Amino acid sequence: ILVFGQIFAFPLARLLGASEDFLNYTVDYMRIILAGAPIFMSSLVLNNQLRFQGNAFYAMVGISSGAVINLVLDPVFIFIFDMEVMGAALATVLSQAVSFIILYIGTLRSDCLKIKFKNFEVSKFTVSEIIRGGLPSLCRQGLASISTACLNNAAGIYGATLAVSAAGAAASSSAVAAMSVVSRIMMFAASVMIGFGQGFQPVCGFNYGAKLYKRVKDGFWFCVKYSFLFLVVVSALGYIFAPQLIALFRDDPEVIACGTTALRLQCLTFPLQSWLIIANMMEQTIGRTIPATFLAAARQGVFFIPAVLILPLMMKLLGIQAAQSVADILSFISAVPIQLYVMKTMDRESIQRK
C-alpha cells in the first residue's frame, strides 16, 4: 500500500474524487498518510488482539491516546509550523506511531500473548481463518472508501452540469464539501455503533464457542434494543440541529443548505443501523463468512454505489443527498431475513444437542 500509493499518488487522488483545484493538496496529504500505513495497520491488529484477550480497557487507552495526541499536534503543525495539509498528515502519522508503541507495550503485560518473531509461522489453516474472520471487515471498510470516491465524483459531476462557468465550479465544490461534511458527521456516529458491536463480539464468541446459543441470542437482542434507542436519540438531535452541525465544519450558506438536507435524510434511516451492524458483527464472530460479508458490503457497496450513480440521473442533487438513506433501507430489508435465518439455525442446533 505504501509503495504503490506513492507511485500512483496522482491517479489515486483523481480516482478518489479530488478536483484539479485541490489535487496537489490531496497528494501532499496522501503521500505522508500512506507512509504511515504500516503503523496504522499494525496498531489496528494490536488493538484487536488486546481486546479479544480481555484487555479492552488498555486497548482503548492505546487507540484513544493517538486520537488525543492528534488533536494537540494538528494546530501545532498546521498553524504554528505553517505546514498546512502536510502538517495535518504528519500529526496523524506521529500520533498513530505513539499509539502503536503504547499498544505494543500492552502486549508485554503478564496476562497477554507475547509477540515473538520466533513464533511466526505461516500455515494454511491460520491464513484461511484470518481471511474468513477478516473478509467482512475488509468489505465494510474498503467499500466505505470506494463509496466515498463515488460520492465525491457524483457530487462533482452534478455541480459541473449546472453551468460551464465559475458559478458551476462553485456549485461543484459546495456539493462535494457538503457531502464530505455529512459523511464525517455520520461516520462519527457510526463509529459509536461499530464500537458497540465490537464490544458484543467477544461475548458472542465466548458463548457461541461454548454452544450457549440462548446467551448469544439474548446478547443480540439486548444490543439491538439499546443501540436502536441510542440511535433514535442521536438521529433526532442530528435532524433538529443539522444546520448548526454543518456550520461547525463549513460556514458557507450553500454548503449548509445542501448538507442540511442530506444530513436530515440520513437521520431518518440511521436507527436501522442498530440491526444491520449488530447482525453483521454476530455473523462475523460465529464464522458465517458469506452472510457477514454481504451485510458488511450492503450499506456502503451493494446498495449505496448503484444508488449514488443512478439516483442523480433522475433526481439530480436530491438523488445524491438521498442515496445513503435509500441504501440504508435496502440494507435493512436484506439483513432482517438473513439474521432471523441464522438464529433459527441456532435453535435447531440447540434442539439437536438436547
Secondary structure as GFF3:
##gff-version 3
##sequence-region A 1 354
A	DSSP	alpha_helix	2	7	.	.	.	ID=ss1
A	DSSP	alpha_helix	9	15	.	.	.	ID=ss2
A	DSSP	three_ten_helix	20	22	.	.	.	ID=ss3
A	DSSP	alpha_helix	23	35	.	.	.	ID=ss4
A	DSSP	alpha_helix	37	52	.	.	.	ID=ss5
A	DSSP	alpha_helix	56	75	.	.	.	ID=ss6
A	DSSP	pi_helix	76	80	.	.	.	ID=ss7
A	DSSP	alpha_helix	84	107	.	.	.	ID=ss8
A	DSSP	three_ten_helix	117	119	.	.	.	ID=ss9
A	DSSP	alpha_helix	124	162	.	.	.	ID=ss10
A	DSSP	alpha_helix	166	209	.	.	.	ID=ss11
A	DSSP	alpha_helix	213	240	.	.	.	ID=ss12
A	DSSP	alpha_helix	242	249	.	.	.	ID=ss13
A	DSSP	alpha_helix	253	269	.	.	.	ID=ss14
A	DSSP	three_ten_helix	270	272	.	.	.	ID=ss15
A	DSSP	alpha_helix	273	285	.	.	.	ID=ss16
A	DSSP	alpha_helix	289	297	.	.	.	ID=ss17
A	DSSP	pi_helix	298	302	.	.	.	ID=ss18
A	DSSP	alpha_helix	304	315	.	.	.	ID=ss19
A	DSSP	alpha_helix	317	353	.	.	.	ID=ss20
###
